[in-house]
Amino acid sequence: MPDMIATPSPDVHIHHEDTPMPVAVLAADYPNGAFVAPHRHRRAQLLYAVEGVMLIEAANGRWVVPPTRGVWLDAGLEHTVRMSGHVRMRTVFVEPGTVAHLPQGSCVVDVQPLLRELILAAVAIPFDYAPGSRDEMVMQLLLAELAAIERLPLYLPWPEDERLRRLCDAILHAPHEEHATAGWATTLGMAPRTLHRSFQRETGMTPGRWRQHARLLLALERLAHGEKIVTVALDHGYTSQSAFTAMFKRHFGVAPSAFYG
């Protein structure tokens, strides 16, 4: 089934990016399976889904963004957005250089309750809010909360080498398989040691660690839709629910059952 293309009117983005005010917030809802084609924004942005899961992809990696989390994207970064489930997206556009301590580098962040409420309130604020008004105070508090957000390990780096990309694609399409490095080295026409070194140089991870990380991020999307933990664990190559839970907790700091709590 072809991707559904869904994106707000270009005029809406223009208003929110060209306002003289340092921050503006846009609301847009998307159906399950919607896909926003490659695009970029002049301003940095925080993408936050009140509901649903977003998968953001850029040339150098991909970010899985479940509810209660958001993704910070640097200004000018070309990216796509794919929706899993009905997504109620809220986008915070921030003028570059507005605040010294905003996140440096695109990343998934934790959206605490106060930041969430500020984002939801800011949707109703006009993009030409008056200086010194209550609306400006809300926006200034929103910027202060953005400067204090916590980065989360929900990023999957992507190699530039086309051969290594084939290996990554294979892992994502069959996360339950082991994808032995030696076998893939033969398939890609590389020595195993060369594949290992090249993969680590381009992604910062060994192929085995990348596969482990990919499995966990793929599992997050399934868990966000309420699937049973044991089913998700077995479908992603774990021998048992307890083995999956142990790895999940080691990586994210909480058990799968508590991640969306």
C-alpha positions as CSV (number, residue, x, y, z in Angstrom):
1,M,0.0,0.0,0.0
2,P,1.6,3.3,-1.0
3,D,2.5,5.9,1.6
4,M,-0.1,8.5,2.5
5,I,1.4,12.0,2.1
6,A,0.2,14.3,4.8
7,T,1.6,17.7,5.7
8,P,0.1,21.0,6.9
9,S,-0.3,23.8,4.4
10,P,3.0,25.5,3.5
11,D,1.6,28.8,4.5
12,V,1.1,27.6,8.0
13,H,4.8,26.7,8.3
14,I,5.8,30.1,6.8
15,H,3.8,32.0,9.4
16,H,5.3,30.0,12.3
17,E,8.9,30.2,11.0
18,D,8.9,33.8,9.9
19,T,7.2,35.4,12.9
20,P,9.5,37.9,14.6
21,M,8.8,36.1,17.9
22,P,11.5,33.6,19.0
23,V,9.1,30.7,19.4
24,A,5.8,29.5,17.8
25,V,3.8,26.3,18.1
26,L,1.8,24.4,15.4
27,A,-0.8,21.7,15.8
28,A,-1.3,19.0,13.1
29,D,-3.0,15.6,13.3
30,Y,-2.2,12.6,11.1
31,P,-3.9,9.2,10.4
32,N,-2.1,5.9,10.9
33,G,0.5,5.3,8.2
34,A,0.8,9.0,7.1
35,F,4.2,10.0,5.7
36,V,5.6,13.5,5.6
37,A,8.0,13.6,2.6
38,P,11.6,14.9,2.9
39,H,11.7,18.5,4.0
40,R,13.6,20.9,6.2
41,H,12.9,24.0,8.3
42,R,14.8,27.2,8.8
43,R,14.1,27.1,12.6
44,A,15.0,24.4,15.0
45,Q,12.0,22.4,16.2
46,L,10.7,20.1,18.8
47,L,8.3,17.5,17.5
48,Y,6.0,16.1,20.2
49,A,3.1,13.6,19.8
50,V,0.3,13.9,22.3
51,E,-0.8,10.5,20.9
52,G,0.8,8.0,18.6
53,V,4.3,7.1,17.6
54,M,6.6,9.0,15.2
55,L,9.6,7.6,13.3
56,I,11.8,10.4,12.1
57,E,14.5,9.6,9.5
58,A,17.5,11.7,8.3
59,A,20.6,10.9,6.3
60,N,22.6,10.1,9.4
61,G,20.1,8.2,11.4
62,R,16.6,7.6,12.7
63,W,14.7,8.5,15.9
64,V,11.8,6.5,17.4
65,V,9.5,8.9,19.3
66,P,6.8,7.3,21.5
67,P,4.2,9.3,23.5
68,T,5.6,11.3,26.4
69,R,8.8,11.9,24.4
70,G,9.8,14.3,21.7
71,V,12.5,14.8,19.2
72,W,14.6,17.9,18.9
73,L,15.7,18.6,15.3
74,D,18.5,21.1,14.4
75,A,17.6,23.9,12.1
76,G,18.0,23.0,8.4
77,L,18.1,19.2,8.9
78,E,16.3,17.4,6.1
79,H,14.1,14.6,7.4
80,T,10.9,12.6,6.9
81,V,8.3,11.7,9.5
82,R,6.3,8.4,9.5
83,M,3.2,8.0,11.7
84,S,2.4,4.8,13.6
85,G,-1.1,5.0,14.9
86,H,-3.2,8.2,14.9
87,V,-0.7,10.9,15.7
88,R,-1.6,14.3,17.3
89,M,1.6,16.2,16.6
90,R,2.6,19.5,18.2
91,T,5.6,21.3,16.7
92,V,7.6,24.0,18.6
93,F,9.6,26.2,16.2
94,V,12.5,28.0,17.8
95,E,14.6,30.7,16.2
96,P,18.3,29.7,16.2
97,G,20.4,31.5,18.8
98,T,17.4,32.3,20.9
99,V,18.6,30.5,24.0
100,A,22.1,29.5,24.8
101,H,21.4,26.1,26.3
102,L,19.0,24.5,23.9
103,P,19.9,21.0,22.8
104,Q,23.0,20.7,20.6
105,G,22.4,18.1,17.9
106,S,19.2,16.3,17.0
107,C,18.0,13.9,19.7
108,V,15.0,12.3,21.4
109,V,14.1,14.1,24.7
110,D,11.9,13.5,27.7
111,V,8.8,15.7,27.8
112,Q,8.0,16.3,31.4
113,P,4.4,17.2,32.5
114,L,5.1,20.9,32.8
115,L,6.7,21.1,29.3
116,R,3.7,19.1,27.9
117,E,1.2,21.5,29.3
118,L,3.1,24.5,28.1
119,I,3.2,23.0,24.6
120,L,-0.5,22.4,24.6
121,A,-1.2,25.9,25.9
122,A,1.1,27.5,23.4
123,V,-0.9,26.0,20.5
124,A,-3.6,28.6,21.2
125,I,-1.2,31.5,21.3
126,P,-1.0,33.6,18.1
127,F,2.4,33.8,16.4
128,D,2.4,37.6,16.8
129,Y,1.8,37.6,20.5
130,A,2.5,41.0,22.2
131,P,5.8,41.6,24.0
132,G,5.3,41.8,27.8
133,S,2.0,39.9,27.6
134,R,1.0,36.8,29.4
135,D,1.4,34.9,26.1
136,E,5.0,36.0,26.0
137,M,5.6,34.8,29.6
138,V,4.2,31.3,28.6
139,M,6.5,31.2,25.6
140,Q,9.5,32.3,27.7
141,L,8.8,29.5,30.3
142,L,8.5,27.1,27.4
143,L,11.9,28.1,26.2
144,A,13.3,27.7,29.7
145,E,11.9,24.1,29.9
146,L,13.4,23.3,26.5
147,A,16.8,24.3,27.8
148,A,16.4,21.8,30.7
149,I,15.2,18.8,28.8
150,E,16.9,15.4,29.1
151,R,18.3,13.6,26.1
152,L,17.3,9.9,25.7
153,P,19.0,7.0,23.9
154,L,16.3,6.6,21.3
155,Y,18.5,7.3,18.3
156,L,19.8,4.8,15.7
157,P,22.8,6.0,13.8
158,W,22.9,5.2,10.1
159,P,26.1,4.5,8.1
160,E,26.9,6.2,4.8
161,D,28.4,3.2,3.1
162,E,25.8,1.6,0.9
163,R,27.0,-1.9,1.7
164,L,26.6,-1.3,5.4
165,R,23.2,0.3,4.8
166,R,22.1,-3.0,3.3
167,L,23.1,-4.8,6.5
168,C,21.1,-2.3,8.6
169,D,18.0,-2.7,6.4
170,A,18.2,-6.5,6.7
171,I,18.4,-6.2,10.5
172,L,15.4,-3.9,10.6
173,H,13.3,-6.1,8.4
174,A,14.2,-9.3,10.3
175,P,15.1,-8.2,13.9
176,H,14.6,-11.8,15.2
177,E,17.5,-13.1,13.1
178,E,21.2,-13.1,14.3
179,H,22.8,-11.6,11.1
180,A,26.2,-13.1,11.8
181,T,29.0,-10.6,10.9
182,A,31.0,-13.2,9.1
183,G,28.2,-14.2,6.8
184,W,27.3,-10.7,6.0
185,A,30.9,-9.8,5.3
186,T,30.9,-12.6,2.6
187,T,27.7,-11.3,1.2
188,L,29.0,-7.7,1.0
189,G,32.4,-8.7,-0.3
190,M,34.3,-7.5,2.7
191,A,36.6,-9.1,5.2
192,P,34.9,-9.6,8.6
193,R,37.4,-7.4,10.3
194,T,37.0,-4.7,7.7
195,L,33.2,-4.8,8.1
196,H,33.5,-4.5,11.9
197,R,35.9,-1.6,11.8
198,S,33.9,0.3,9.1
199,F,30.6,-0.2,10.9
200,Q,32.0,1.1,14.1
201,R,33.7,4.0,12.5
202,E,30.5,5.1,10.7
203,T,27.9,4.5,13.5
204,G,29.9,4.5,16.7
205,M,28.6,1.0,17.5
206,T,29.6,-2.6,16.7
207,P,27.2,-4.5,14.4
208,G,26.0,-6.5,17.3
209,R,25.4,-3.5,19.5
210,W,23.6,-1.8,16.7
211,R,21.4,-4.8,16.2
212,Q,20.6,-4.9,19.9
213,H,19.7,-1.2,19.9
214,A,17.6,-1.5,16.7
215,R,15.6,-4.4,18.3
216,L,14.8,-2.3,21.4
217,L,13.7,0.7,19.3
218,L,11.5,-1.5,17.1
219,A,10.0,-3.1,20.2
220,L,9.2,0.4,21.6
221,E,6.8,1.0,18.7
222,R,5.0,-2.3,19.2
223,L,4.7,-1.8,23.0
224,A,3.3,1.7,22.4
225,H,0.3,0.1,20.7
226,G,-0.4,-2.2,23.6
227,E,1.0,-5.5,22.3
228,K,2.0,-8.1,24.9
229,I,5.6,-7.9,26.1
230,V,6.2,-11.6,25.6
231,T,5.0,-11.4,22.0
232,V,7.2,-8.4,21.3
233,A,10.2,-10.1,23.0
234,L,10.0,-13.3,20.9
235,D,9.3,-11.4,17.6
236,H,12.6,-9.4,18.1
237,G,14.9,-12.3,18.8
238,Y,14.8,-12.7,22.6
239,T,14.5,-16.2,24.0
240,S,12.1,-15.1,26.8
241,Q,10.2,-12.1,28.2
242,S,12.7,-12.0,31.1
243,A,15.7,-11.8,28.8
244,F,14.0,-8.9,26.9
245,T,13.0,-7.1,30.1
246,A,16.6,-7.4,31.5
247,M,18.0,-5.8,28.3
248,F,15.3,-3.2,28.1
249,K,15.9,-2.2,31.7
250,R,19.7,-2.0,31.3
251,H,19.2,0.3,28.3
252,F,16.3,2.5,29.3
253,G,16.5,2.3,33.1
254,V,13.0,1.0,33.5
255,A,11.1,-2.2,32.7
256,P,9.0,-2.3,29.5
257,S,5.8,-2.3,31.6
258,A,6.8,1.0,33.2
259,F,8.2,2.8,30.1
260,Y,4.9,4.4,29.2
261,G,3.8,4.9,32.7
